[in-house]
């Protein structure tokens, strides 16, 4: 006994669309399952990107601050100011890179 609707009937069109919908869902599910390991590497890569995007400007700010403290002694600590400016600049830099990565464009 055949349960499928007769060829060319209106029910057959609905049946075909229903089957296509199920096929697409299954393909997406299998693709997501296959690429699951890529999500882990993407997360680790993003973690490293954010870390270095903050670390490098912070270290540069501290280095400039130490140099200014030695060159021009003052009651104010250029090292602490360099640290603050480096952290703020690094956070802005990290925000830019994360936004760029998740928006999916290069500009």
C-alpha positions in Angstrom: 0.0 0.0 0.0 1.5 3.4 -1.1 0.8 6.3 1.3 2.2 9.0 -0.9 -0.3 11.3 -2.7 -1.0 10.7 -6.4 1.4 12.2 -8.9 0.5 15.8 -10.0 -2.0 16.3 -7.1 -2.0 19.4 -4.9 -1.1 17.2 -1.9 2.0 15.9 -3.8 3.3 19.5 -4.0 2.9 20.0 -0.3 4.5 16.6 0.3 7.5 17.5 -1.8 7.9 20.9 -0.1 7.7 19.2 3.3 10.3 16.7 2.3 12.6 19.4 1.0 12.2 21.3 4.3 13.2 18.2 6.2 16.2 17.6 3.9 17.4 21.2 4.5 17.1 20.9 8.2 19.0 17.6 8.3 21.7 19.0 6.1 22.1 22.0 8.4 22.2 19.7 11.4 24.9 17.5 9.9 26.9 20.5 8.8 26.7 22.0 12.3 27.7 18.7 13.8 30.7 18.4 11.4 31.9 21.9 12.1 31.5 21.9 15.8 35.3 21.6 16.4 35.7 24.8 14.4 33.7 26.7 17.0 36.2 25.7 19.6 39.2 27.0 17.6 37.3 30.1 16.7 36.7 30.8 20.3 40.3 30.2 21.2 41.5 32.4 18.4 39.1 35.2 19.4 40.4 34.8 23.0 44.0 35.2 21.8 43.1 38.1 19.5 41.4 40.0 22.4 44.3 39.3 24.8 47.0 40.5 22.4 44.8 43.5 21.3 44.8 44.7 25.0 48.2 43.5 26.0 50.4 45.1 23.4 49.0 48.7 23.8 49.2 48.3 27.6 52.8 47.3 27.5 53.7 50.1 25.1 51.9 52.6 27.3 53.8 51.3 30.4 57.1 51.4 28.5 56.6 55.0 27.4 55.5 56.0 30.9 58.6 54.5 32.4 60.8 56.3 29.9 59.0 59.6 30.6 59.4 59.1 34.4 63.1 58.6 34.0 63.5 61.5 31.5 61.2 64.0 33.2 60.8 63.3 36.9 57.5 64.7 38.2 55.1 64.4 41.1 52.8 62.6 38.7 53.5 59.0 37.6 53.7 58.8 33.8 53.9 55.0 34.2 50.4 54.9 35.7 49.1 57.3 33.1 50.7 55.2 30.3 49.1 52.1 31.9 45.6 53.7 31.9 46.0 55.0 28.4 47.3 51.6 27.2 44.4 49.7 28.8 41.8 52.0 27.4 43.4 52.0 23.9 43.8 48.2 24.1 40.1 47.8 25.0 39.0 50.0 22.1 41.3 48.0 19.8 39.9 44.7 21.0 36.3 46.0 20.6 37.1 47.0 17.0 38.5 43.6 16.2 35.7 41.6 17.8 33.1 43.8 16.1 34.9 43.4 12.8 35.1 39.6 13.2 31.4 39.2 14.1 30.1 41.6 11.5 31.7 39.4 8.8 33.2 42.3 6.8 36.6 43.7 6.4 35.8 47.4 6.8 
